[in-house]
Amino acid sequence: QVNLVESGGGLVQPGGSLRLSCEVNGMISVFSIMGWYRQATGNQRESVANVTGGGNVIYSDSARGRFTISKDNAKNTVYLRMNTLRAEDTAVYYCYAGTDWGREFWGQGTQVTVSS
């Protein structure tokens, strides 16, 4: 059973920063892609940032320039550093992992609220 556990969410003021972590109970090197998605109330889940097994990164337009995705294979953890947060970044953030053979795994999510 693969488990992805997110942490690091919370309440932050506009312009502030947060770092989300996603810890996996296994070797993340088996995943061909890992990433972060978010879902705001009333909206569909959307991709924020992804990193492939080879280290290529893909950002959404809203995340590019403000967010940084990284991973630490030794700690089996993926991170999302979020800077210059805006009210529209408020959402539940989910960690995602996918394999070459079509398996997908999701965390339970962590709430990020950007408000003054």
ABEGO torsion letter per residue (X at the ends): XBBBBBBGBEBBBBGBBBBBBBBBBEBAAABABBBBBBBBBGBBBBBABBBBAAGBBBBBAAABGABBBBBBAAAGBBBBBBBGBBAAABBBBBBBBBBAAGBBBBBAEBBBBBBX
